[in-house]
Amino acid sequence: MALYLGFDAGGTKTECALAEDDRILARAIGGGIKPTRVSIEGAQRNIANLLLEIAARSGKSLKQIAVSCIGTSGVRMPQTDGWMRQILSACASGEIVVCGDEEIALDAAFPGEAGVLVMAGTGSNILGRTSKGERLNVGGWGPVLGDEGSGYWIGHQALRASCYAHDFQHPVMLLDRVMQYWNASELGEIVSIATATPPPDFSKLAKLVVECAEAGDAVCLGVLEEGGKLLGECAAEAFRRVRALEPASPLPGIAFTGSILKNVQMVRQAMIGTIRQALPTVHLEPEAVDPILGALWRARQAVKT
């Protein structure tokens, strides 16, 4: 039986699974391998350690791999494809398929079919696909220009909103939490850290924002709900554009994935409410999809084609 590897290379971690045809033999989580996050040496080390764990858990040799599929962001950057092939080919045999992380998540929900995928983790993106495979994106412009509803956007936006509320003497919790997290002794130090070059990873503040919102902080709650609303609006727009390309086809469904939508209820509920208001009859997957299943599906399709 053929062996396949599926990877979901996120912003801060890499998930991997080994499957024998349709049966998953082992899963593991390791460090990041994206070129925008780690050096080539760090990526090589992280993927090697990850695959050593996969081999140990499964009892299988990685020299028997038929196809590997890596889903990652930044595939439009020319160096991403070559980078992924370089670090993986040193550790495992077989053909390598590199595609967008939103593509594997969409295939996990609607394998090879039309649909819309909302992804919100460290970054965010919305992918629409027709039944003929034509793809379109809404959002996904990166942390400086967009990524609404993502962990980075939530951390950055909530800190900005908290500074604004502080100026008007409104109660805020986040500033004290961030001071502790960044080991800052005063608010001026927060400004210095936030505006440093390179900037801090604002996605790491998302957990603090959620904690403050759950404790009743109106500023943080508003940011989380706004992020979910924006994601819902983008999903509805992607749905309309897919529908316009195939007006006679069955309605595409909508799925979601990513650590923010999976774990932050306030963002997820705001997104779902916005989608339901705009598209009352659309099929919306009830739970976050597992992108690894889409990566393994793509790997198997590479053998069939």
N, C-alpha and C positions, 0 to 999 in steps of 0.2 A: 504494500500500500504506500502511496505517496505521502511525503511529509511536507508541511507548509508552515512558514513563520509569518505571523502578522504583528505589526508594530503600530502603536499609536504614540507618536513622538510629540508630546505636549510641550508647553513652555518651561515647565520645571521638572518634569519626570517623563520617563519612557515606559510604556506598558508593552509587554510582549506575550504572545501565546504560541505554542507549538501544537499543531493539529495533525492527525493522521486521517486523511480524507475529511469527513465531517466531525470527527471526534477530537475534542481538545484534550491533549495529554498533560500539558503543564502551562502555568501562567506565572509571571513574575513582573515586578516593578523595579526599575533602576533609575539612574541619573539621566539628566538631559543629554541629548545628542544634536541639538539644533545649532547651526553655525552662528546664529546671532546670540547664542547663550553661552557656549563653551568653546574652547580651543579644539583644534583637530585632535590633539593628543588626549584632551579630556574626553571628547566624544568617543574616541577609539577605546579608551580605558573603560568608559561606562558601558558601552555596548558589549565589550568582551566579558565584563563581569556579569552583565545581565544574561548573556547566552550561556555562560558557565553554569549559572543557576538553573536555567531552563534545561540544559543537558543533564544536570544532576537530578532534577526532579522527574524528568521523563525517562531517563535511562537510554536515551537515543543519541546517536552520533549526529552532529550538525553537518557532517560530510554527506549525509543522505538527504539533505533538504532539496526539494524539487524547485520551489518558488518561494520567495519572500516578498511581502508587500509592506512598504513603509508609508504610513500616512503622516504627513507633517504640514505645518504652515510654511509659507514662504516659497512654495514651489515655483512661483513666477520669477524668483531670483535665480539667475543662471547657475550660481554655484551650489544651490541646494541639491540638485539631482546628483551631480558628480560627487559631492561630499558624502551623501548617504550611500552611494554605491561603493565608495572607497572604504568607508569604515566597516560596512557589513561584509563585503567580499573577503576581507581579511579574517573573518570569523566563521563564515558559513558558505556552503556551496550553493549552486543553483542560480536560476534566473532571479533578477531583482526588479520589482516594480515600485516606482516612487510616484505618489500622487498626494493630493491635498487631504489634510485630516478631515475636512468637512465632507469630502467625497466618500471616504470609508465609512463615516458615520451615516451618510445618506444611504449607502448600500446596506448598512446594517438594518435600517428600517424598511427600505424599498429596494431590494437588490436588483439593479439594472433597470429600474422602473422610474417613471416620473415622480417627482416629489420635491419637497422643500425641507431643508435642514437648517435649524437655528443652533449655532454653537456659541457658547459663552463660557470661557474658562479664563486663563490669563488674558487672552484677547477674545475678540468675537468676530463672527462672520455669518452670513446667511447665504446658502447655496440653493439655487433652483435648477431643476433638470427636467427636460422634456422626455417623453417616451423614446425619442430618437437619439437621446444622449446629448442634446444641445444644452450647454450650461450657462448660467448667469449668476452674478453675485450682487448682493445688496449689502453695503457695509464692508467691513474687513479692511479698512483703510489704515490700520495700525494705531498705536497708542497716541501719536501726536495729532492725527487727523480724524480719528474716529474710535472704533472699537467700543461703541456704546454698550453698556450693560456688562462689560467684561470686568474681571477682577482689577485690572489696572485702572480702568475708567472709574470704577466704584471708589477705589482708594484715593485717586487723584481728585475726583469730583467732590467727594465727601470732605476732603481736607480743605478744598477751596471754599465750599459752602459753609464749613464750620468757621473759617477765618472771617468770612463775610458776616455771619450771624454774631460772632464775637464782637465785631465792630459796632453792632447795633444793640449790644448788651443782651442778646437773647441767650438762654441757657444752652450750652453745648457740652457734650461729654468727650467727644473725639480728641480734642486738642490735648487734654491731660493724658489720654491713653497713648497718643502718638509721642508725646514728650517722653514718657516712660519707655516706649518701645525703641525710640531712637536715642535714648540716653541723653536727651536734651535737658538743660537746666532752666531754659526760658523759651518763650515763644519766638524770640529772635533767632534762636538756634534752629528751630523748625524751618524758618524761612531759608536759612543758609543751607541746610541739608536738602530741602525740597528743590532748591534752584541750583544745586551743584552740577558740575559737568564731569562725568556723566551723571544723570539724575538717579535718584534711588528707584528701587523697584516698587512702585506704588501698589502693585497687585498684592504685596504682602500686608498691606493695610486693610484689605477687604475683610479679613476676619475680625479686625477691631471694629469696623463699620457695622458689621452684622451684630456683634455683641452690644454695641451702643444702641442700635435700633431695637433689639430685643429688650433692652433695659428702659426703653421709652424715649430715646432721643429722637425728636421730630425731624431734625435736619438729616440724620443718617437714614431714617425711615423714608423720607422723601426722595433721597438719592436712589435707594434700592428700588422703590416703586417707579421712579422715572426711568431707570435703566431697563426694567422689565417692560415698561410701556414702549420704549424706543425699539427694543428687540421685537415686540409684537407688531409694531408698525412696519418694520423692515420685513418681517415674515409675510405679512399681508401683501406688501408690495411685490415680493418675490413670487408669491402665489399668483397674483394678477398678471404678472409678466409671463409666467409659464403658461397660464391659461390663455393669454392673448396669442401665444405662439401655436397653441393646439386647442382652438375653441371647440372642436368636435370630439375631443378625447375625454375619457372619464376624468373627474376632478382629481388633481394630485393631492396627496396627503401631506401633513406637516409633522415633522419629528424634531426632537431637540436633544442636545447632549452638552457635555462640558461640566466642570466642577461647580460653576456658579449656578447653572440651571438645575443641576442634580441636587445640590446641597443647600441652596439659599431659597427657602420657601417664598419669601416676600418678592423676590425677583421673578421666580417662576409663576406665581399666581398673577402678578401684574401682567406678565407676558401673555399668559393663557387668556386672561380676561379681555385684553386688547384684541387678540386674535378672534375670540368668540364674538365680540361686538362687531368686528369688521366682516367676519366670515362665519355666520351662524351655522352653516351646514357642513363645513369642512371637517374631514377626518383628522383628528389630532391624536398622535400617539400618547397614551396616558403616562408613560414612564420614560425616563432618559434612556436612549439607546446605547448599546455597547459598541463603540467603534471597532474594537478588535474583531468582532464577528464580520464586519464589512471588509476589513483588511484580509481576513482569511478567505472570504468569498472571492475577492479580487484575485488573490493568489491562485485559487482553484480555476478561475476563469482563464488565467494565462496559460494553463496547461491545455484547456479545452480548445483554445484558439490557436 
